């Protein structure tokens, strides 16, 4: 194989590998987010609540009542209604992407 063709094959292989890794990372983060939403919906339903439209938002650790949150945590603020009254719950989830994380925890009213 001539050097020009060989360098093109190497570049195409590198770009294809990078795209594959990017796709896998995106898919992993999306599936983790879906898993968190399923847990949130289940817990709120078990408490007899209904999540309001756009009621689940990810917030920074300093805007939450949790004392700590690592890079491996996502903190959710959950607005929901129970018996016609508004409530706010907090959920610190564990992500699979980091070893620097706090344990999963809920703050429910």
Sine and cosine of phi, psi and omega as CSV:
sin_phi,cos_phi,sin_psi,cos_psi,sin_omega,cos_omega
0.00,0.00,0.72,-0.69,-0.02,-1.00
-0.97,0.26,0.42,-0.91,-0.10,-0.99
-0.86,0.52,-0.56,0.83,0.00,-1.00
-0.92,0.40,-0.71,0.71,0.00,-1.00
-0.92,0.39,-0.63,0.78,-0.01,-1.00
-0.89,0.45,-0.68,0.73,0.00,-1.00
-0.92,0.39,-0.58,0.82,0.05,-1.00
-0.91,0.41,-0.66,0.75,0.03,-1.00
-0.90,0.44,-0.67,0.74,0.01,-1.00
-0.89,0.45,-0.70,0.71,-0.01,-1.00
-0.90,0.43,-0.71,0.70,0.02,-1.00
-0.89,0.46,-0.65,0.76,0.03,-1.00
-0.90,0.44,-0.67,0.74,0.02,-1.00
-0.90,0.45,-0.72,0.70,0.01,-1.00
-0.90,0.44,-0.68,0.73,0.02,-1.00
-0.89,0.45,-0.66,0.75,0.04,-1.00
-0.90,0.44,-0.66,0.75,0.02,-1.00
-0.90,0.43,-0.67,0.75,0.04,-1.00
-0.90,0.44,-0.65,0.76,0.02,-1.00
-0.90,0.45,-0.71,0.71,0.03,-1.00
-0.90,0.44,-0.63,0.77,0.05,-1.00
-0.89,0.46,-0.68,0.73,0.03,-1.00
-0.89,0.45,-0.70,0.72,0.01,-1.00
-0.90,0.45,-0.64,0.77,0.03,-1.00
-0.90,0.43,-0.70,0.72,0.02,-1.00
-0.88,0.47,-0.72,0.70,-0.01,-1.00
-0.89,0.46,-0.65,0.76,0.02,-1.00
-0.90,0.44,-0.68,0.73,0.02,-1.00
-0.92,0.39,-0.63,0.78,0.02,-1.00
-0.91,0.42,-0.67,0.75,-0.02,-1.00
-0.94,0.35,-0.56,0.83,0.07,-1.00
-0.91,0.42,-0.67,0.74,0.05,-1.00
-0.88,0.47,-0.65,0.76,0.05,-1.00
-0.91,0.42,-0.62,0.79,0.03,-1.00
-0.90,0.44,-0.68,0.73,0.03,-1.00
-0.89,0.46,-0.68,0.73,0.01,-1.00
-0.89,0.46,-0.62,0.78,0.03,-1.00
-0.90,0.44,-0.66,0.75,0.03,-1.00
-0.90,0.43,-0.71,0.71,-0.01,-1.00
-0.87,0.49,-0.75,0.66,-0.01,-1.00
-0.88,0.48,-0.64,0.76,-0.02,-1.00
-0.91,0.42,-0.74,0.67,-0.04,-1.00
-0.91,0.42,-0.69,0.72,0.00,-1.00
-0.91,0.42,-0.64,0.77,0.04,-1.00
-0.90,0.43,-0.62,0.78,0.03,-1.00
-0.90,0.44,-0.49,0.87,0.04,-1.00
-0.99,0.10,-0.03,1.00,0.02,-1.00
1.00,0.07,0.28,0.96,-0.03,-1.00
-0.97,-0.23,0.22,-0.97,0.06,-1.00
-0.77,-0.63,0.81,-0.59,0.00,-1.00
-0.94,0.33,0.74,-0.67,0.02,-1.00
-0.97,0.25,0.29,-0.96,0.02,-1.00
-0.86,0.51,0.73,-0.68,-0.03,-1.00
0.84,0.55,0.55,0.83,-0.09,-1.00
-1.00,0.03,-0.07,1.00,0.01,-1.00
-0.91,-0.41,0.89,-0.46,0.02,-1.00
-0.74,-0.68,0.60,-0.80,0.10,-0.99
-1.00,0.10,0.74,-0.68,-0.04,-1.00
-0.79,-0.61,0.41,-0.91,0.09,-1.00
-0.92,0.39,0.42,-0.91,-0.05,-1.00
-0.86,0.51,-0.57,0.82,-0.04,-1.00
-0.96,0.27,-0.18,0.98,0.07,-1.00
-0.98,-0.18,0.17,0.98,-0.04,-1.00
-0.89,-0.46,0.23,-0.97,0.04,-1.00
-0.98,0.18,-0.05,1.00,0.02,-1.00
-0.97,0.26,0.67,-0.74,0.01,-1.00
-0.94,0.35,-0.56,0.83,-0.07,-1.00
-0.66,-0.75,0.44,-0.90,0.11,-0.99
-0.37,-0.93,0.80,-0.60,-0.03,-1.00
-1.00,-0.03,0.00,-1.00,0.04,-1.00
-0.91,0.41,-0.36,0.93,0.00,-1.00
-1.00,-0.05,0.28,0.96,0.02,-1.00
-0.85,-0.52,0.55,-0.83,0.23,-0.97
-0.89,-0.47,0.75,-0.66,0.00,-1.00
-0.96,-0.29,0.80,-0.60,-0.04,-1.00
-0.93,-0.37,0.67,-0.74,0.18,-0.98
-0.98,-0.22,0.81,-0.58,-0.09,-1.00
-0.87,-0.49,0.90,-0.44,0.09,-1.00
-0.99,-0.13,0.79,-0.61,-0.01,-1.00
-0.56,-0.83,0.19,-0.98,0.01,-1.00
-0.86,-0.51,0.62,-0.79,0.07,-1.00
-0.63,-0.78,0.83,-0.55,-0.04,-1.00
0.83,0.56,0.59,0.81,0.04,-1.00
0.99,0.17,-0.01,1.00,-0.02,-1.00
-0.96,-0.28,0.63,-0.78,0.02,-1.00
-0.99,0.17,0.62,-0.79,0.05,-1.00
-0.67,-0.75,0.35,-0.94,0.09,-1.00
-0.79,-0.61,0.78,-0.63,0.08,-1.00
-0.90,-0.44,0.34,-0.94,0.01,-1.00
-0.78,-0.63,0.65,-0.76,-0.02,-1.00
-0.70,-0.71,0.85,-0.53,0.10,-1.00
-0.98,-0.21,0.95,-0.30,-0.06,-1.00
-1.00,-0.04,0.32,-0.95,0.12,-0.99
-0.98,-0.19,0.79,-0.61,0.10,-0.99
-1.00,-0.08,0.36,-0.93,-0.02,-1.00
-1.00,-0.03,0.06,1.00,-0.18,-0.98
-1.00,-0.08,-0.08,1.00,-0.11,-0.99
-0.51,-0.86,0.47,-0.89,0.10,-0.99
-1.00,-0.04,-0.19,0.98,0.02,-1.00
-1.00,-0.03,1.00,0.03,-0.05,-1.00
-0.49,-0.87,0.39,-0.92,0.10,-1.00
-0.99,-0.11,0.34,-0.94,0.01,-1.00
-0.92,0.39,0.42,-0.91,0.05,-1.00
-0.87,0.49,0.64,-0.77,-0.03,-1.00
-0.41,-0.91,0.53,-0.85,0.06,-1.00
-0.89,-0.46,0.56,-0.83,0.23,-0.97
-0.83,-0.56,0.94,-0.33,-0.04,-1.00
-0.90,-0.43,0.60,-0.80,0.03,-1.00
-0.94,0.33,0.00,0.00,0.00,0.00
